[in-house]
């Protein structure tokens, strides 16, 4: 019987390892509302994401990454309603903008970096004063070059929100842990991510006032006097989830080490005609994305892999500007690079139990 190689296999801590902490929840009867495990998780994340060269960032645990984006964007209070963002990203990014009541506008990506690239039209739009915020991404948790984007948004006093969904544990090229850039960064801790806990998210910022504001907003906006000062919602992380998150964090350095060994094995077997992101080894390794020379070869190899039981995914396909729900969202440019990458990209399996032989099997099909 042919072996099936699934795309993603989430790996959560063993129940026996969680038992002691779960028992504490039942003893205290604190199941949510910023309980001790949620607070401990925030504290441990702050420690984990700190950089010796800089002050530790502030960390806010939330129920999921989408709510984290919504809270951070609303808390940043864009001066105008227009928010620039890529179409090459997950639906949650643009949905967060729309749910907050702002107007999204798609901007093209860099062909090599796969992240938001502010071209002349976008920069002129910023100069006109019509843009309220920029929402960029680190695609698949792979660090992008954000220096130019940071410089432009600083110069024009614009909030820069970074969707680093799969980036918990990724490192920027300058050695900075992901989470330390922009006005705020948001991680998703969904089961599909390397730091997967089922559902969960983390908002990270170096701005203390912003962190305090988001912390209140995730609990309906209540302050210490139980008065709503800012519009909020319910985005608290339940204690059961926080327990799982703490145990994932405990072994996370080893998890990242294992993922990087597998990514190196992919690179070792990669044909020169097939490309991946230059910073792939700096990422937490959600999956292994590759770019084919053209769409027809991508489609052919996708079918061949499916026939031998290897699951793959097209990320992000189709791009957001081609989804019916976002038909009314405007574009600053023609999104040529976005369409180009989406036609040629394929995501390959990458999970802790993936054998090197499985990678070799996959790459033989791709390379032949």
ZADOLUM-828242 format. One line per 8 residues: number of its first residue (from 1); their letters; for each residue x, z, y negated of C-alpha. Coordinates in Angstrom, 3 decimals, always signed. Each point is the difference from the previous one (the first is absolute). Layout:
<sites>
NUM = a = X,Z,Y | ...;
</sites>
This chain:
<sites>
1 = xxxxxxxx = +0.000,+0.000,+0.000 | +1.343,-0.980,-3.436 | +0.973,+2.911,-2.247 | -2.060,+0.348,-3.168 | +1.935,+0.806,-3.181 | -2.431,+1.453,-2.577 | +0.546,-0.358,-3.741 | -0.131,+3.672,-1.002;
9 = xxxxxxxx = -0.131,+3.130,+2.178 | -0.568,+3.141,-2.099 | +1.907,+3.065,+1.186 | -1.348,+3.421,-0.979 | +1.480,+3.420,+0.868 | -0.929,+1.473,+3.376 | -3.060,+2.276,+0.038 | +2.053,+2.840,+1.533;
17 = xxxxxxxx = +2.316,-0.087,-3.043 | -2.951,+0.249,-2.395 | -1.803,+2.771,+1.853 | +1.568,+2.975,-1.793 | -0.787,-1.366,-3.479 | -3.501,-1.121,+0.963 | -0.659,+3.537,+1.255 | +0.971,+1.323,-3.452;
25 = xxxxxxxx = -2.616,-2.236,-1.614 | -2.692,+1.496,+2.230 | +1.239,+3.535,-0.704 | +0.023,-0.414,-3.799 | -3.111,-2.238,-0.065 | +1.671,-2.036,-2.760 | -0.747,-3.601,+0.929 | +0.460,-1.741,-3.375;
33 = xxxxxxxx = +0.044,+0.627,-3.798 | +3.790,+0.034,-0.523 | +0.691,+2.253,+2.956 | +3.422,+1.391,+1.013 | +0.957,-2.926,+2.246 | -0.835,-2.587,-2.670 | +2.093,+1.952,-2.537 | +2.848,+0.326,+2.473;
41 = xxxxxxxx = -0.098,-3.735,+0.694 | +0.200,-0.775,-3.727 | +2.940,+2.382,-0.372 | +1.866,-1.433,+3.015 | -0.605,-3.558,-1.248 | +1.405,+0.916,-3.396 | +3.113,+1.275,+1.735 | +0.212,-3.074,+2.269;
49 = xxxxxxxx = -0.353,-2.496,-2.874 | +2.430,+1.791,-2.331 | +3.232,-1.639,-1.027 | +3.084,+2.089,-0.785 | +0.644,-2.139,-3.078 | -3.480,+0.644,-1.441 | -2.670,+2.689,-0.248 | -2.389,+0.232,+2.947;
57 = xxxxxxxx = -3.221,-1.974,-0.582 | -3.486,+1.555,+0.061 | -2.064,-0.771,+3.087 | -3.793,+0.030,+0.379 | -1.524,-0.303,+3.486 | -3.242,-1.989,+0.144 | -2.532,-1.054,+2.630 | +1.247,-3.612,+0.059;
65 = xxxxxxxx = +2.165,-2.466,-1.910 | -2.908,-1.837,-1.653 | -1.248,+3.214,-1.611 | +3.592,+0.671,-1.065 | +0.129,-3.342,-1.823 | -3.349,+0.640,-1.666 | +0.981,+3.474,-1.173 | +3.415,-1.065,-1.278;
73 = xxxxxxxx = -1.357,-3.031,-1.863 | -2.816,+1.991,-1.608 | +2.351,+2.849,-0.929 | +2.425,-2.422,-1.698 | -2.830,-0.974,-2.411 | +0.875,-3.656,-0.769 | -0.611,-0.737,-3.689 | -1.822,-3.221,+0.874;
81 = xxxxxxxx = -1.853,-1.014,+3.156 | +2.209,-2.874,+1.202 | +2.268,+0.845,+2.950 | +2.607,-2.480,+1.298 | +0.580,+0.043,+3.763 | +1.055,-2.304,+2.860 | -2.370,-1.901,+2.275 | +2.551,+0.437,+2.800;
89 = xxxxxxxx = -1.083,+3.517,+0.974 | -2.659,+1.900,+1.933 | -3.620,-0.009,-1.223 | +0.160,+3.702,-0.967 | +2.296,-0.814,-2.954 | -2.474,-2.185,-1.866 | -2.979,+2.053,+1.215 | +1.497,+3.129,-1.591;
97 = xxxxxxxx = +0.198,-1.841,-3.342 | -3.600,-1.194,+0.268 | -1.386,+3.393,+1.090 | +1.710,+1.579,-3.032 | -1.867,-2.435,-2.234 | +3.024,-1.998,-1.162 | +0.507,-3.765,+0.014 | +2.619,-1.274,+2.480;
105 = xxxxxxxx = +2.008,-3.173,-0.643 | +2.179,-1.528,+2.728 | +3.637,-0.869,-0.690 | +2.313,-1.941,+2.316 | +2.779,+1.544,+2.084 | +3.705,-0.736,+0.240 | +0.714,-2.425,+2.851 | +2.899,+2.096,+1.332;
113 = xxxxxxxx = -1.139,+3.520,-0.874 | -3.729,-0.416,+0.840 | -0.857,+2.399,-2.850 | -1.655,-0.470,-3.409 | +2.032,-2.259,-2.317 | -0.993,+0.030,-3.652 | +0.398,-3.602,-1.172 | -0.187,-1.275,-3.576;
121 = xxxxxxxx = -3.815,-0.127,-0.019 | -0.281,+3.586,+1.254 | +2.565,+1.253,-2.524 | -1.825,-1.767,-2.863 | -3.230,+1.642,+1.172 | +1.739,+3.395,-0.120 | +1.357,-0.746,-3.486 | -3.543,-0.835,-1.170;
129 = xxxxxxxx = -1.037,+3.623,+0.687 | -2.725,-1.000,+2.464 | +1.656,+1.576,+3.063 | -0.669,+3.680,+0.711 | +2.133,+0.529,+3.127 | +2.104,-1.761,+2.618 | -0.607,+0.707,+3.695 | +2.784,-1.374,+2.179;
137 = xxxxxxxx = +0.828,+0.483,+3.670 | +2.835,+0.512,+2.427 | -1.328,-2.441,+2.629 | -0.211,+1.576,+3.480 | +2.019,+2.936,-1.364 | +3.026,-2.262,-0.563 | +1.702,+0.916,-3.306 | -0.306,-2.636,-2.702;
145 = xxxxxxxx = +2.274,-0.447,-3.018 | -2.035,+1.807,-2.657 | +2.648,+0.236,-2.749 | -1.319,-2.901,-2.111 | -3.611,+1.105,+0.442 | +0.908,+3.578,-0.958 | +1.850,-1.169,-3.107 | -2.908,-2.211,-1.177;
153 = xxxxxxxx = -2.668,+2.687,+0.508 | +2.162,+2.629,-1.725 | +0.616,-2.281,-2.968 | -3.739,-0.566,-0.454 | -0.981,+3.596,+0.818 | -2.073,-1.044,+3.032 | -0.695,+2.136,+3.083 | +1.663,-1.414,+3.139;
161 = xxxxxxxx = -1.828,+1.047,+3.169 | +1.720,-0.892,+3.267 | -1.916,-0.543,+3.218 | +2.603,+1.038,+2.581 | -2.579,+0.345,+2.781 | +2.311,-0.355,+3.025 | +3.087,+1.277,-1.813 | +0.229,+3.689,+0.932;
169 = xxxxxxxx = +3.647,+0.292,+1.041 | +1.119,-3.301,-1.558 | +2.957,-0.001,-2.397 | +0.591,-2.163,-3.087 | +3.220,-2.092,-0.133 | +1.518,+2.484,-2.477 | -0.439,+2.824,+2.545 | -3.061,+1.541,-1.656;
177 = xxxxxxxx = -2.689,+1.128,+2.485 | -3.200,-2.018,-0.380 | -2.381,+2.115,-2.071 | +2.340,+0.503,-2.960 | -0.777,-3.166,-2.010 | -2.638,-0.998,-2.548 | -2.621,+2.291,-1.537 | -1.150,+0.888,+3.533;
185 = xxxxxxxx = +0.297,-1.300,+3.552 | -2.674,+0.225,+2.673 | +0.576,+0.200,+3.762 | -2.558,-0.611,+2.712 | +0.351,+2.155,+3.117 | -2.430,-2.075,+2.028 | +0.502,-0.202,+3.773 | +1.483,-3.519,-0.324;
193 = xxxxxxxx = +2.902,+1.250,-2.135 | +3.308,+1.378,+1.309 | -1.041,+3.315,-1.581 | -3.410,-0.191,+1.643 | -2.264,+3.032,+0.209 | -3.388,-1.685,+0.486 | -1.268,-0.033,-3.583 | +1.891,+1.408,-2.968;
201 = xxxxxxxx = +1.922,-0.800,-3.151 | +2.550,+1.341,-2.446 | +0.317,-0.520,-3.767 | +3.527,+0.516,-1.336 | +1.037,+0.244,-3.647 | +2.827,+1.432,-2.113 | -2.489,+0.840,-2.776 | -1.107,+3.639,+0.297;
209 = xxxxxxxx = -3.056,-0.359,-2.277 | -1.162,-3.080,+1.911 | +0.435,+1.840,+3.325 | -2.032,+2.989,-1.228 | -2.720,-2.342,-1.245 | -0.218,-1.886,+3.339 | +0.010,+3.302,+1.912 | -3.128,+1.059,-1.928;
217 = xxxxxxxx = -1.623,-3.430,+0.228 | +0.252,-0.025,+3.799 | -2.280,+3.069,-0.042 | -2.767,-1.505,-2.178 | +2.021,+0.667,-3.180 | -0.538,+3.784,-0.038 | +2.477,+2.106,-1.984 | +0.819,+3.706,+0.657;
225 = xxxxxxxx = -3.208,+0.990,-1.809 | -2.005,-2.298,+2.252 | -0.718,-2.383,-2.865 | +0.312,-3.773,+0.444 | +2.510,-1.188,-2.595 | +0.603,-3.498,+1.451 | -2.166,-2.183,+2.187 | +0.987,+0.724,+3.588;
233 = xxxxxxxx = -1.074,-0.515,+3.584 | +0.493,+1.603,+3.394 | +3.396,-1.118,+1.328 | +1.271,+3.222,+1.561 | +1.995,-0.136,+3.219 | -1.677,+2.081,+2.757 | +2.068,+2.711,+1.693 | -0.151,-1.692,+3.435;
241 = xxxxxxxx = +1.546,-3.127,-1.524 | +2.644,+2.021,-1.833 | +1.080,+1.644,+3.269 | +0.544,-3.418,+1.609 | +1.860,-1.156,-3.130 | +2.357,+3.004,+0.089 | +0.890,-0.667,+3.627 | +0.584,-3.709,-0.671;
249 = xxxxxxxx = +2.279,+0.945,-2.901 | +1.955,+2.422,+2.201 | +1.254,-2.858,+2.211 | -0.118,-2.787,-2.561 | +3.742,-0.544,-0.477 | +0.321,-0.654,+3.731 | -3.024,-2.346,-0.138 | +1.618,-2.044,-2.797;
257 = xxxxxxxx = +3.285,-0.143,+1.898 | -1.782,-1.408,+3.071 | -1.885,-2.565,-2.104 | +3.208,-1.210,-1.642 | +1.672,-0.463,+3.393 | -2.904,-2.278,+0.986 | +0.124,-1.911,-3.300 | +3.737,-0.601,+0.480;
265 = xxxxxxxx = -0.752,-1.400,+3.450 | -2.504,-2.417,-1.533 | +2.630,-1.080,-2.542 | +2.586,-0.456,+2.741 | -2.352,-2.423,+1.792 | -1.255,-1.790,-3.124 | +0.699,-3.733,-0.298 | +1.594,-1.101,-3.334;
273 = xxxxxxxx = -3.023,-2.254,-0.667 | -2.378,+2.990,+0.064 | +0.175,+2.424,-2.936 | -0.998,+3.605,-0.633 | +0.226,+2.194,-3.105 | +3.555,+0.756,-1.161 | -0.869,+3.734,-0.307 | -1.737,+0.334,+3.380;
281 = xxxxxxxx = +2.469,+2.650,+1.257 | -0.725,+2.170,-3.061 | -3.675,+0.175,+0.992 | -1.831,+2.461,+2.235 | -0.815,-2.901,+2.333 | -3.772,-0.367,+0.187 | +0.506,-3.297,+1.869 | +2.552,-2.839,-0.063;
289 = xxxxxxxx = -1.085,-2.849,-2.340 | +1.564,-3.450,+0.350 | -0.308,-3.202,-2.035 | -0.100,-3.373,+1.772 | +1.169,-3.242,-1.656 | -3.600,-1.254,-0.076 | -3.601,+0.855,+0.892 | -0.277,-2.243,+3.069;
297 = xxxxxxxx = +2.972,+1.701,+1.683 | -1.452,+3.431,-0.844 | -3.353,-0.968,+1.552 | +1.675,-1.479,+3.085 | +2.156,+3.076,+0.672 | -2.954,+2.311,-0.621 | -1.893,-1.790,+2.817 | +2.997,+0.003,+2.337;
305 = xxxxxxxx = +0.514,+3.755,-0.487 | -3.703,+0.678,+0.576 | +0.182,-1.891,+3.309 | +2.702,+2.334,+1.334 | -1.802,+3.137,-1.208 | +1.877,+0.696,-3.252 | -2.361,+1.089,-2.784 | +0.873,-1.089,-3.539;
313 = xxxxxxxx = -1.708,+0.137,-3.396 | -0.067,-2.185,-3.120 | +0.738,+2.271,-2.964 | -1.484,-0.538,-2.552 | -2.157,-2.887,+1.096 | -1.987,-1.196,-1.749 | +1.335,+1.369,-3.316 | -2.473,+2.019,-2.073;
321 = xxxxxxxx = -0.890,-2.833,-2.404 | -1.540,-1.861,+2.965 | -2.322,+2.822,+1.119 | -3.688,-0.526,-0.939 | -0.336,+3.479,-1.555 | +2.805,-0.711,-2.495 | -1.095,-3.490,-1.012 | -0.655,+1.199,-3.537;
329 = xxxxxxxx = +3.477,+1.505,-0.469 | +2.102,-2.078,-2.392 | +3.574,-1.168,+0.558 | +2.741,-0.089,-2.617 | +1.738,-2.947,+1.754 | -0.466,-2.372,+2.950 | +1.221,+2.517,+2.641 | +2.155,-2.707,+1.608;
337 = xxxxxxxx = +2.496,+2.408,+1.588 | -2.800,+2.205,+1.322 | -1.636,-2.950,+1.766 | +3.375,-1.209,+1.268 | +0.985,+3.343,+1.586 | -3.476,+0.587,+1.457 | +0.126,-3.373,+1.778 | +3.323,+0.768,+1.715;
345 = xxxxxxxx = +0.123,+3.747,+0.689 | -0.563,+1.696,+3.349 | +0.286,+3.722,+0.784 | +1.554,+0.971,+3.341 | -0.485,+3.237,+2.000 | +2.050,+3.056,-0.960 | -0.836,+3.407,+1.484 | +1.977,+2.849,+1.536;
353 = xxxxxxxx = -0.706,-0.898,+3.637 | +0.927,-3.657,-0.498 | +2.807,-0.931,+2.407 | +2.965,-2.115,-1.075 | -0.911,-2.368,+2.844 | -3.407,-0.527,-1.661 | +1.745,-0.980,-3.235 | +2.212,-2.434,+1.912;
361 = xxxxxxxx = -3.050,-1.511,+1.742 | -1.726,-0.448,-3.374 | +3.026,-1.519,-1.702 | +0.696,-2.429,+2.845 | -3.433,-1.554,-0.587 | +0.565,-0.139,-3.759 | +3.530,-1.410,+0.173 | -0.450,-2.703,+2.644;
</sites>
